[in-house]
Amino acid sequence: MLEGLAKSLKDVLPDAADALVDRAMGVINDPAHGGLTGVVEKFRANGMGDKVNSWIAAGTANLPITAEQVRSALGNEHVTAIAAKLGIDPAAAAEKLAAMLPQAVDAATPNG
């Protein structure tokens, strides 16, 4: 399934670097965040249930999120750690994650 998710992300976002796709998948599958369920719950707990529901529901467009919403849900420390692994600024990492996470969660869920 993880290989399929990576391929789906690369198909949806062909300009994304492999490292960024790997980090987006890492966020989704990180046991420290409770895996996919944990990521979904973090966004819901931060008032973004409608957005997350659009990512996991069949037949609906994925609602976008902002970099600030990524930082709010995942925490600045986690976004900064991802940025360091990618060798980019934390603000840029948050922007890229905001662009990728809706599609990544969509691809990772059976009804997304």
C-alpha positions, 0 to 999 in steps of 0.5 A, a space after each residue: 500500500 505504501 508504494 501505491 501511495 507514493 506512486 499516487 502522490 507522484 502521479 497527482 503531484 508530478 513536480 514534487 521531489 521524491 524526498 518531499 513525497 517521502 516526508 509527506 508519507 512519513 508524516 502520515 505513517 509516523 507512529 509518533 503521530 498515531 499513523 494516518 488516524 492520528 494525523 486525521 485526528 490532529 486536524 480534526 482537533 484543530 477545527 479542520 474536520 470539514 477539510 479532513 472529511 473531504 479528503 477521506 470521503 468518496 466523490 468529494 473535492 479535497 478542501 485545501 489547507 494552509 501552511 499555518 493549519 499544517 503547523 497548528 495541527 502537526 506542531 512547529 517542532 514536527 514541521 521544523 524537523 521535516 524541513 531540516 530533513 529536506 534541507 529547506 526553510 520550515 515555512 517552505 516545508 509547511 507550504 509544501 505539506 499543505 499542498 500535498 497532505 490533502 492528496 496524500 490522505 485521500 490516496 491513503 484512505 479507501 474511500 478518499 
